[in-house]
Amino acid sequence: MRKAGEGSIFQKPYRDRQGNLCRTKTWYFKYRTGSRVICESTGSENRAVAEEKLKQILLDLGSFSKQVRNEMQTAVAELRAVRESNQVTVGSTSELIAAVHLLNAGYDVFRSVSHCASCDLIAIRGNTILRIEVKTRGSVKGKAQKPSISDRSKFDHLAIVARGLGVVFDPELPCLTPEYGVSCGE
């Protein structure tokens, strides 16, 4: 028996043509990642093989989560260092806040070193590459004020960092597939 949070394997129940309760020959696994429950077929009729596949998925998720935590801790430490610096700008602080949000959503994030680049951040996940422009705005009645931007051809998403609201993306980021263990906004 597994402890809570370690997933489970099972054979799906179904009713045959006579109405009898039966179980599939194929084993399935179920595990929780964040607030999502993932249920998939192992593709195997062998319980030991199913157990091993679940174990490998949980190990992969654990190492991914650890990597994301380490990257977030590094970004937060950089953010704190920037805040303590006398040369801090509001824009660079907002870029780091947006970068932490993207790292948490499973993206690899690259920050521009040029103040005149076409966008502030590049976020990559799988085959998806997003160019992100970051703007800092206040909030009115609990909603971020949207900046007026005439040329949106230089970036794919606008990240609006609003005081008290966090990061709002326009348009919203594409949500993640279960393999990453997180979804947007978690």
N, CA, C and O of each residue as an XYZ file, in Angstrom:
744
protein
N       0.838     -1.190      0.000
C       0.000      0.000      0.000
C       0.879      1.248      0.000
O       1.840      1.337      0.764
N       0.548      2.203     -0.854
C       1.321      3.435     -0.951
C       0.815      4.489      0.016
O      -0.346      4.469      0.426
N       1.697      5.408      0.375
C       1.301      6.549      1.192
C       0.549      7.543      0.319
O       0.643      7.505     -0.908
N      -0.200      8.433      0.965
C      -0.914      9.479      0.233
C       0.094     10.307     -0.550
O       1.164     10.649     -0.045
N      -0.266     10.628     -1.806
C       0.609     11.441     -2.639
C       1.574     10.641     -3.482
O       2.340     11.218     -4.254
N       1.554      9.303     -3.351
C       2.471      8.465     -4.116
C       1.809      7.823     -5.326
O       2.420      6.979     -5.983
N       0.574      8.202     -5.635
C      -0.105      7.662     -6.801
C      -0.678      6.277     -6.540
O      -0.502      5.705     -5.464
N      -1.369      5.752     -7.547
C      -1.936      4.414     -7.418
C      -2.032      3.771     -8.794
O      -2.052      4.456     -9.817
N      -2.090      2.442     -8.799
C      -2.345      1.709    -10.042
C      -3.608      0.901     -9.833
O      -3.921      0.491     -8.715
N      -4.333      0.676    -10.921
C      -5.591     -0.051    -10.821
C      -6.014     -0.541    -12.203
O      -5.496     -0.098    -13.228
N      -6.958     -1.457    -12.199
C      -7.583     -1.913    -13.432
C      -8.978     -1.292    -13.453
O      -9.739     -1.433    -12.496
N      -9.309     -0.607    -14.547
C     -10.575      0.123    -14.616
C     -11.762     -0.838    -14.580
O     -11.759     -1.865    -15.259
N     -12.769     -0.500    -13.790
C     -13.989     -1.314    -13.784
C     -14.883     -0.941    -14.974
O     -14.904      0.205    -15.422
N     -15.606     -1.925    -15.460
C     -16.596     -1.682    -16.516
C     -17.663     -2.765    -16.422
O     -17.476     -3.770    -15.736
N     -18.763     -2.563    -17.100
C     -19.839     -3.564    -17.131
C     -19.858     -4.233    -18.499
O     -19.826     -3.562    -19.531
N     -19.911     -5.547    -18.496
C     -19.993     -6.268    -19.762
C     -21.430     -6.225    -20.293
O     -22.290     -5.562    -19.713
N     -21.684     -6.932    -21.397
C     -22.998     -6.886    -22.044
C     -24.113     -7.437    -21.170
O     -25.270     -7.045    -21.320
N     -23.775     -8.342    -20.258
C     -24.775     -8.907    -19.359
C     -24.964     -8.046    -18.114
O     -25.819     -8.346    -17.280
N     -24.175     -6.980    -17.978
C     -24.294     -6.101    -16.821
C     -23.407     -6.490    -15.650
O     -23.506     -5.902    -14.573
N     -22.540     -7.477    -15.851
C     -21.630     -7.891    -14.780
C     -20.469     -6.913    -14.654
O     -19.953     -6.404    -15.649
N     -20.073     -6.665    -13.422
C     -18.941     -5.786    -13.172
C     -17.647     -6.544    -13.448
O     -17.407     -7.609    -12.879
N     -16.811     -5.979    -14.332
C     -15.531     -6.592    -14.711
C     -14.418     -5.559    -14.564
O     -14.676     -4.386    -14.295
N     -13.193     -6.005    -14.744
C     -12.043     -5.108    -14.722
C     -11.238     -5.306    -15.999
O     -11.155     -6.412    -16.535
N     -10.638     -4.197    -16.483
C      -9.806     -4.291    -17.683
C      -8.571     -5.126    -17.393
O      -8.157     -5.251    -16.240
N      -7.982     -5.695    -18.435
C      -6.726     -6.424    -18.274
C      -5.566     -5.435    -18.144
O      -4.579     -5.707    -17.462
N      -5.700     -4.289    -18.805
C      -4.659     -3.257    -18.785
C      -4.683     -2.507    -17.464
O      -5.747     -2.181    -16.938
N      -3.494     -2.238    -16.936
C      -3.375     -1.469    -15.702
C      -3.306      0.018    -16.015
O      -2.759      0.420    -17.043
N      -3.861      0.828    -15.129
C      -3.847      2.282    -15.229
C      -3.144      2.841    -14.005
O      -3.075      2.185    -12.966
N      -2.616      4.071    -14.131
C      -2.092      4.728    -12.950
C      -2.743      6.088    -12.784
O      -3.187      6.720    -13.742
N      -2.783      6.510    -11.533
C      -3.366      7.795    -11.188
C      -2.436      8.461    -10.193
O      -1.951      7.827     -9.256
N      -2.187      9.769    -10.411
C      -1.354     10.519     -9.480
C      -1.796     11.975     -9.488
O      -2.455     12.435    -10.421
N      -1.430     12.676     -8.454
C      -1.790     14.088     -8.318
C      -0.554     14.935     -8.560
O       0.537     14.632     -8.076
N      -0.752     16.008     -9.326
C       0.308     16.980     -9.538
C      -0.299     18.363     -9.358
O      -1.132     18.797    -10.155
N       0.124     19.046     -8.310
C      -0.534     20.312     -7.980
C      -1.965     20.018     -7.589
O      -2.214     19.189     -6.714
N      -2.915     20.694     -8.233
C      -4.323     20.460     -7.945
C      -4.963     19.531     -8.975
O      -6.165     19.273     -8.912
N      -4.174     19.028     -9.918
C      -4.707     18.186    -10.991
C      -4.477     16.715    -10.700
O      -3.440     16.325    -10.163
N      -5.458     15.908    -11.061
C      -5.330     14.457    -10.944
C      -5.157     13.914    -12.359
O      -5.974     14.186    -13.239
N      -4.104     13.157    -12.570
C      -3.789     12.579    -13.871
C      -4.078     11.091    -13.823
O      -3.632     10.396    -12.910
N      -4.823     10.601    -14.801
C      -5.129      9.171    -14.902
C      -4.804      8.734    -16.326
O      -5.344      9.288    -17.284
N      -3.919      7.739    -16.470
C      -3.493      7.281    -17.789
C      -3.317      5.768    -17.797
O      -3.105      5.141    -16.759
N      -3.410      5.199    -18.998
C      -3.146      3.778    -19.177
C      -1.642      3.537    -19.162
O      -0.869      4.334    -19.692
N      -1.237      2.427    -18.549
C       0.181      2.061    -18.579
C       0.507      1.320    -19.871
O       1.673      1.192    -20.244
N      -0.528      0.833    -20.550
C      -0.311      0.061    -21.770
C       0.174     -1.350    -21.485
O       0.617     -2.056    -22.391
N       0.091     -1.760    -20.228
C       0.615     -3.074    -19.854
C      -0.430     -3.851    -19.055
O      -1.217     -3.276    -18.304
N      -0.416     -5.172    -19.235
C      -1.274     -6.054    -18.452
C      -0.516     -6.631    -17.258
O      -1.078     -7.393    -16.472
N       0.758     -6.268    -17.125
C       1.613     -6.760    -16.056
C       1.670     -5.729    -14.929
O       2.081     -4.588    -15.139
N       1.248     -6.148    -13.722
C       1.211     -5.220    -12.585
C       2.588     -4.654    -12.243
O       2.709     -3.469    -11.933
N       3.625     -5.489    -12.296
C       4.981     -5.037    -11.959
C       5.456     -3.958    -12.935
O       6.094     -2.984    -12.534
N       5.142     -4.140    -14.215
C       5.510     -3.130    -15.218
C       4.761     -1.833    -14.940
O       5.337     -0.750    -15.044
N       3.483     -1.933    -14.587
C       2.678     -0.747    -14.266
C       3.252     -0.018    -13.055
O       3.348      1.209    -13.051
N       3.632     -0.775    -12.032
C       4.241     -0.178    -10.827
C       5.514      0.579    -11.200
O       5.735      1.692    -10.721
N       6.343     -0.009    -12.042
C       7.606      0.612    -12.438
C       7.362      1.895    -13.241
O       8.072      2.884    -13.056
N       6.355      1.884    -14.138
C       6.043      3.087    -14.921
C       5.571      4.215    -14.017
O       5.983      5.361    -14.199
N       4.716      3.913    -13.049
C       4.248      4.934    -12.103
C       5.423      5.483    -11.303
O       5.538      6.693    -11.112
N       6.291      4.596    -10.839
C       7.458      5.012    -10.058
C       8.332      5.973    -10.868
O       8.802      6.978    -10.335
N       8.553      5.668    -12.158
C       9.384      6.520    -13.019
C       8.734      7.886    -13.235
O       9.422      8.907    -13.208
N       7.433      7.918    -13.446
C       6.731      9.190    -13.636
C       6.841     10.045    -12.382
O       7.101     11.245    -12.471
N       6.648      9.445    -11.226
C       6.734     10.202     -9.973
C       8.153     10.712     -9.738
O       8.334     11.815     -9.224
N       9.162      9.921    -10.108
C      10.556     10.379     -9.997
C      10.809     11.558    -10.929
O      11.442     12.539    -10.538
N      10.308     11.460    -12.175
C      10.478     12.550    -13.138
C       9.803     13.822    -12.644
O      10.371     14.909    -12.746
N       8.590     13.689    -12.106
C       7.871     14.857    -11.586
C       8.620     15.474    -10.414
O       8.699     16.697    -10.297
N       9.158     14.644     -9.560
C       9.903     15.140     -8.405
C      11.141     15.905     -8.817
O      11.426     16.961     -8.251
N      11.889     15.396     -9.797
C      13.100     16.092    -10.233
C      12.738     17.370    -10.973
O      13.451     18.368    -10.861
N      11.617     17.359    -11.746
C      11.177     18.577    -12.431
C      10.797     19.636    -11.408
O      11.197     20.794    -11.535
N      10.023     19.248    -10.389
C       9.598     20.194     -9.366
C      10.802     20.772     -8.633
O      10.828     21.963     -8.327
N      11.796     19.938     -8.351
C      13.001     20.409     -7.662
C      13.750     21.415     -8.533
O      14.241     22.426     -8.030
N      13.840     21.143     -9.836
C      14.517     22.057    -10.752
C      13.790     23.394    -10.806
O      14.427     24.446    -10.765
N      12.466     23.366    -10.896
C      11.682     24.607    -10.933
C      11.876     25.384     -9.633
O      12.058     26.601     -9.657
N      11.838     24.676     -8.490
C      12.045     25.348     -7.201
C      13.418     26.026     -7.149
O      13.533     27.166     -6.697
N      14.458     25.323     -7.613
C      15.807     25.895     -7.613
C      15.886     27.129     -8.504
O      16.489     28.134     -8.127
N      15.268     27.055     -9.703
C      15.286     28.197    -10.611
C      14.514     29.372    -10.013
O      14.928     30.523    -10.151
N      13.401     29.086     -9.354
C      12.616     30.155     -8.731
C      13.395     30.786     -7.583
O      13.386     32.007     -7.428
N      14.065     29.973     -6.783
C      14.849     30.515     -5.671
C      15.972     31.408     -6.194
O      16.260     32.451     -5.606
N      16.605     31.008     -7.294
C      17.652     31.825     -7.896
C      17.077     33.144     -8.394
O      17.663     34.204     -8.171
N      15.930     33.082     -9.068
C      15.306     34.302     -9.587
C      14.874     35.233     -8.452
O      15.045     36.448     -8.546
N      14.320     34.670     -7.391
C      13.898     35.487     -6.250
C      15.112     36.118     -5.582
O      15.053     37.279     -5.177
N      16.213     35.378     -5.456
C      17.434     35.936     -4.873
C      17.951     37.089     -5.738
O      18.393     38.116     -5.224
N      17.889     36.902     -7.057
C      18.301     37.977     -7.972
C      17.383     39.183     -7.814
O      17.848     40.323     -7.820
N      16.095     38.939     -7.675
C      15.127     40.019     -7.482
C      15.428     40.801     -6.202
O      15.393     42.031     -6.198
N      15.725     40.081     -5.117
C      16.056     40.746     -3.856
C      17.328     41.580     -3.998
O      17.408     42.697     -3.486
N      18.320     41.028     -4.698
C      19.569     41.766     -4.902
C      19.327     43.035     -5.711
O      19.907     44.081     -5.422
N      18.466     42.940     -6.724
C      18.146     44.103     -7.542
C      17.432     45.157     -6.707
O      17.736     46.345     -6.820
N      16.496     44.741     -5.878
C      15.764     45.689     -5.033
C      16.698     46.424     -4.078
O      16.505     47.607     -3.794
N      17.712     45.714     -3.584
C      18.640     46.320     -2.630
C      19.646     47.231     -3.326
O      20.267     48.071     -2.675
N      19.811     47.080     -4.616
C      20.754     47.892     -5.365
C      20.215     49.306     -5.542
O      19.003     49.503     -5.632
N      21.095     50.278     -5.591
C      20.683     51.664     -5.827
C      20.343     51.904     -7.290
O      19.717     52.911     -7.623
N      20.746     50.996     -8.159
C      20.531     51.185     -9.587
C      19.251     50.485    -10.070
O      19.055     50.312    -11.273
N      18.403     50.094     -9.155
C      17.210     49.347     -9.524
C      16.241     50.217    -10.338
O      16.074     51.409    -10.080
N      15.631     49.594    -11.301
C      14.551     50.258    -12.029
C      13.295     49.436    -11.840
O      13.351     48.223    -11.634
N      12.186     50.096    -11.910
C      10.905     49.400    -11.756
C      10.733     48.368    -12.861
O      10.225     47.273    -12.619
N      11.154     48.711    -14.066
C      11.004     47.802    -15.207
C      11.768     46.509    -15.036
O      11.236     45.434    -15.313
N      13.027     46.593    -14.576
C      13.811     45.365    -14.427
C      13.254     44.494    -13.305
O      13.299     43.267    -13.395
N      12.732     45.114    -12.251
C      12.103     44.343    -11.182
C      10.880     43.612    -11.712
O      10.663     42.446    -11.384
N      10.076     44.290    -12.533
C       8.886     43.657    -13.125
C       9.267     42.522    -14.060
O       8.572     41.507    -14.116
N      10.364     42.681    -14.795
C      10.833     41.604    -15.677
C      11.176     40.364    -14.866
O      10.852     39.247    -15.270
N      11.829     40.554    -13.725
C      12.176     39.406    -12.879
C      10.928     38.755    -12.283
O      10.864     37.530    -12.173
N       9.949     39.552    -11.903
C       8.696     39.004    -11.370
C       8.003     38.168    -12.445
O       7.530     37.065    -12.171
N       7.943     38.699    -13.673
C       7.338     37.948    -14.777
C       8.136     36.682    -15.071
O       7.551     35.642    -15.372
N       9.470     36.756    -14.988
C      10.317     35.582    -15.239
C      10.046     34.485    -14.216
O       9.983     33.308    -14.571
N       9.886     34.860    -12.951
C       9.575     33.872    -11.907
C       8.240     33.197    -12.210
O       8.109     31.983    -12.058
N       7.256     33.975    -12.636
C       5.946     33.411    -12.977
C       6.077     32.400    -14.122
O       5.480     31.325    -14.071
N       6.849     32.740    -15.144
C       7.043     31.847    -16.290
C       7.813     30.587    -15.902
O       7.486     29.494    -16.365
N       8.835     30.732    -15.053
C       9.567     29.557    -14.565
C       8.629     28.625    -13.816
O       8.694     27.406    -13.973
N       7.760     29.204    -13.005
C       6.797     28.407    -12.244
C       5.816     27.692    -13.167
O       5.294     26.633    -12.819
N       5.564     28.269    -14.344
C       4.654     27.659    -15.317
C       5.371     26.660    -16.221
O       4.757     26.130    -17.147
N       6.661     26.387    -15.975
C       7.360     25.339    -16.718
C       8.138     25.806    -17.930
O       8.565     24.975    -18.732
N       8.337     27.099    -18.095
C       9.086     27.616    -19.237
C      10.559     27.788    -18.890
O      10.907     28.012    -17.731
N      11.420     27.685    -19.894
C      12.793     28.150    -19.791
C      12.725     29.630    -20.146
O      12.101     29.992    -21.143
N      13.359     30.495    -19.345
C      13.212     31.934    -19.544
C      14.570     32.567    -19.789
O      15.543     32.273    -19.095
N      14.622     33.441    -20.787
C      15.835     34.165    -21.132
C      15.513     35.650    -21.122
O      14.499     36.086    -21.667
N      16.389     36.413    -20.497
C      16.160     37.843    -20.316
C      17.091     38.634    -21.225
O      18.260     38.282    -21.383
N      16.575     39.690    -21.815
C      17.363     40.535    -22.696
C      18.399     41.326    -21.898
O      18.117     41.784    -20.791
N      19.586     41.483    -22.457
C      20.604     42.300    -21.807
C      20.672     43.697    -22.429
O      21.405     44.559    -21.945
N      19.925     43.913    -23.477
C      19.903     45.207    -24.150
C      18.619     45.949    -23.797
O      17.535     45.366    -23.832
N      18.733     47.215    -23.464
C      17.538     47.991    -23.129
C      16.726     48.367    -24.365
O      15.602     48.854    -24.238
N      17.276     48.150    -25.553
C      16.531     48.494    -26.775
C      16.173     47.246    -27.594
O      15.984     47.340    -28.806
N      16.080     46.093    -26.949
C      15.702     44.854    -27.644
C      14.223     44.897    -28.017
O      13.461     45.700    -27.478
N      13.828     44.034    -28.938
C      12.438     44.026    -29.400
C      11.475     43.492    -28.349
O      10.283     43.796    -28.405
N      11.962     42.701    -27.388
C      11.120     42.217    -26.295
C      11.993     42.013    -25.060
O      13.220     41.999    -25.155
N      11.358     41.855    -23.907
C      12.094     41.762    -22.651
C      12.512     40.343    -22.288
O      13.607     40.129    -21.768
N      11.632     39.361    -22.564
C      11.878     37.976    -22.185
C      11.580     37.052    -23.359
O      10.734     37.347    -24.204
N      12.286     35.940    -23.392
C      11.963     34.838    -24.304
C      11.643     33.656    -23.407
O      12.432     33.305    -22.530
N      10.485     33.040    -23.623
C      10.074     31.875    -22.843
C       9.927     30.692    -23.790
O       9.256     30.788    -24.817
N      10.561     29.573    -23.436
C      10.550     28.387    -24.302
C      10.054     27.192    -23.503
O      10.499     26.948    -22.382
N       9.130     26.454    -24.093
C       8.671     25.194    -23.529
C       8.385     24.260    -24.701
O       7.486     24.513    -25.503
N       9.156     23.186    -24.791
C       8.990     22.266    -25.921
C       9.331     22.986    -27.215
O      10.414     23.558    -27.344
N       8.406     22.960    -28.181
C       8.603     23.640    -29.460
C       8.000     25.042    -29.472
O       8.010     25.715    -30.502
N       7.479     25.480    -28.339
C       6.834     26.787    -28.256
C       7.831     27.842    -27.792
O       8.459     27.699    -26.744
N       7.966     28.892    -28.576
C       8.826     30.021    -28.225
C       7.950     31.264    -28.157
O       7.271     31.605    -29.125
N       7.967     31.939    -27.012
C       7.147     33.133    -26.812
C       8.044     34.342    -26.585
O       8.981     34.294    -25.788
N       7.745     35.424    -27.294
C       8.424     36.703    -27.068
C       7.519     37.516    -26.148
O       6.344     37.725    -26.450
N       8.067     37.970    -25.033
C       7.237     38.618    -24.019
C       7.758     40.019    -23.712
O       8.939     40.213    -23.423
N       6.862     40.975    -23.780
C       7.143     42.359    -23.392
C       6.543     42.565    -22.005
O       5.395     42.191    -21.767
N       7.298     43.149    -21.102
C       6.838     43.338    -19.720
C       6.579     44.818    -19.473
O       7.417     45.663    -19.787
N       5.423     45.126    -18.913
C       5.060     46.493    -18.545
C       4.610     46.512    -17.095
O       4.018     45.551    -16.604
N       4.894     47.603    -16.421
C       4.494     47.778    -15.029
C       3.332     48.766    -15.004
O       3.424     49.854    -15.572
N       2.251     48.388    -14.350
C       1.075     49.246    -14.264
C       0.478     49.146    -12.881
O       0.745     48.210    -12.128
N      -0.328     50.124    -12.568
C      -1.099     50.089    -11.332
C      -2.371     49.295    -11.560
O      -2.577     48.739    -12.638
N      -3.212     49.241    -10.559
C      -4.489     48.540    -10.703
C      -5.618     49.469    -10.263
O      -5.454     50.284     -9.356
N      -6.755     49.328    -10.921
C      -7.947     50.097    -10.589
C      -9.077     49.107    -10.355
O      -9.374     48.289    -11.226
N      -9.707     49.172     -9.195
C     -10.828     48.286     -8.842
C     -10.466     46.815     -9.033
O     -11.272     46.028     -9.530
N      -9.243     46.450     -8.632
C      -8.824     45.055     -8.671
C      -8.451     44.529    -10.037
O      -8.277     43.321    -10.196
N      -8.319     45.406    -11.047
C      -7.932     44.975    -12.387
C      -6.711     45.758    -12.834
O      -6.573     46.947    -12.545
N      -5.823     45.064    -13.550
C      -4.604     45.721    -14.043
C      -4.958     46.700    -15.152
O      -5.770     46.396    -16.026
N      -4.341     47.881    -15.111
C      -4.521     48.848    -16.189
C      -3.707     48.381    -17.383
O      -2.514     48.105    -17.257
N      -4.355     48.291    -18.550
C      -3.650     47.841    -19.750
C      -2.962     49.032    -20.403
O      -3.577     50.078    -20.604
N      -1.678     48.869    -20.734
C      -0.970     49.959    -21.410
C      -1.407     50.054    -22.866
O      -1.828     49.063    -23.462
N      -1.307     51.237    -23.426
C      -1.631     51.387    -24.851
C      -0.347     51.141    -25.647
O       0.655     51.833    -25.467
N      -0.397     50.159    -26.512
C       0.770     49.780    -27.313
C       0.337     49.754    -28.770
O      -0.600     49.046    -29.139
N       1.030     50.534    -29.594
C       0.635     50.640    -30.995
C       1.194     49.501    -31.846
O       0.530     49.060    -32.784
N       2.400     49.014    -31.541
C       3.027     47.974    -32.365
C       3.221     46.697    -31.558
O       4.158     46.595    -30.766
N       2.333     45.720    -31.759
C       2.424     44.446    -31.054
C       3.138     43.389    -31.892
O       3.146     42.217    -31.518
N       3.726     43.771    -32.993
C       4.372     42.791    -33.877
C       5.721     42.311    -33.325
O       6.244     41.294    -33.780
N       6.284     43.027    -32.356
C       7.594     42.660    -31.834
C       7.515     41.654    -30.697
O       8.553     41.171    -30.244
N       6.324     41.320    -30.222
C       6.181     40.358    -29.137
C       4.868     39.599    -29.285
O       3.943     40.046    -29.963
N       4.810     38.421    -28.622
C       3.624     37.570    -28.692
C       2.676     37.803    -27.525
O       1.456     37.753    -27.683
N       3.248     38.059    -26.356
C       2.447     38.241    -25.140
C       2.931     39.469    -24.391
O       4.123     39.776    -24.361
N       1.994     40.150    -23.799
C       2.301     41.280    -22.936
C       2.122     40.809    -21.502
O       1.057     40.312    -21.135
N       3.156     40.963    -20.696
C       3.071     40.614    -19.273
C       2.899     41.927    -18.515
O       3.800     42.766    -18.504
N       1.753     42.100    -17.889
C       1.481     43.310    -17.132
C       1.675     42.978    -15.655
O       0.952     42.156    -15.093
N       2.653     43.622    -15.039
C       2.922     43.417    -13.617
C       2.227     44.552    -12.880
O       2.633     45.711    -12.966
N       1.174     44.199    -12.158
C       0.360     45.203    -11.463
C       0.495     45.030     -9.960
O       0.429     43.913     -9.445
N       0.683     46.120     -9.275
C       0.839     46.087     -7.815
C      -0.381     45.424     -7.180
O      -1.520     45.825     -7.420
N      -0.122     44.410     -6.372
C      -1.189     43.719     -5.659
C      -1.898     42.645     -6.466
O      -2.678     41.879     -5.901
N      -1.655     42.563     -7.769
C      -2.340     41.569     -8.612
C      -1.389     40.524     -9.183
O      -1.838     39.492     -9.682
N      -0.103     40.768     -9.119
C       0.854     39.827     -9.701
C       1.023     40.083    -11.181
O       1.083     41.234    -11.612
N       1.100     39.009    -11.974
C       1.357     39.116    -13.405
C       0.106     38.716    -14.172
O      -0.489     37.670    -13.915
N      -0.284     39.564    -15.116
C      -1.421     39.288    -15.993
C      -0.877     39.247    -17.415
O      -0.197     40.177    -17.848
N      -1.177     38.161    -18.150
C      -0.691     38.032    -19.518
C      -1.800     38.354    -20.509
O      -2.948     37.947    -20.331
N      -1.438     39.096    -21.560
C      -2.379     39.462    -22.617
C      -1.731     39.157    -23.957
O      -0.767     39.829    -24.321
N      -2.216     38.171    -24.710
C      -3.251     37.215    -24.326
C      -2.712     36.232    -23.280
O      -1.511     36.173    -23.016
N      -3.640     35.463    -22.695
C      -3.246     34.512    -21.663
C      -2.253     33.497    -22.226
O      -2.259     33.191    -23.418
N      -1.400     32.982    -21.338
C      -0.431     31.965    -21.751
C      -1.133     30.656    -22.074
O      -2.142     30.326    -21.450
N      -0.609     29.899    -23.049
C      -1.169     28.559    -23.271
C      -0.870     27.699    -22.056
O       0.258     27.696    -21.563
N      -1.862     26.971    -21.567
C      -1.679     26.143    -20.366
C      -0.824     24.930    -20.680
O      -0.676     24.510    -21.827
N      -0.279     24.395    -19.624
C       0.658     23.288    -19.768
C      -0.037     21.955    -19.884
O      -1.184     21.785    -19.471
N       0.679     21.024    -20.450
C       0.212     19.653    -20.474
C       0.558     19.016    -19.141
O       1.447     19.512    -18.448
N      -0.111     17.934    -18.754
C       0.118     17.316    -17.440
C       1.555     16.885    -17.191
O       1.957     16.760    -16.034
N       2.346     16.653    -18.239
C       3.691     16.145    -18.033
C       4.576     17.106    -17.237
O       5.591     16.693    -16.676
N       4.195     18.383    -17.186
C       5.008     19.337    -16.450
C       4.622     19.451    -14.992
O       5.388     19.995    -14.197
N       3.465     18.958    -14.623
C       3.110     18.943    -13.219
C       2.554     20.242    -12.699
O       2.207     20.319    -11.521
N       2.450     21.276    -13.528
C       1.840     22.530    -13.100
C       0.984     23.041    -14.240
O       1.164     22.639    -15.390
N       0.080     23.902    -13.931
C      -0.675     24.567    -14.974
C      -0.583     26.052    -14.747
O      -0.193     26.503    -13.670
N      -0.939     26.807    -15.753
C      -0.817     28.245    -15.647
C      -1.618     28.769    -14.473
O      -2.746     28.337    -14.235
N      -1.042     29.681    -13.756
C      -1.731     30.329    -12.661
C      -1.698     29.586    -11.347
O      -2.245     30.081    -10.362
N      -1.086     28.425    -11.287
C      -0.999     27.721    -10.003
C       0.045     28.322     -9.131
O       0.256     27.857     -8.011
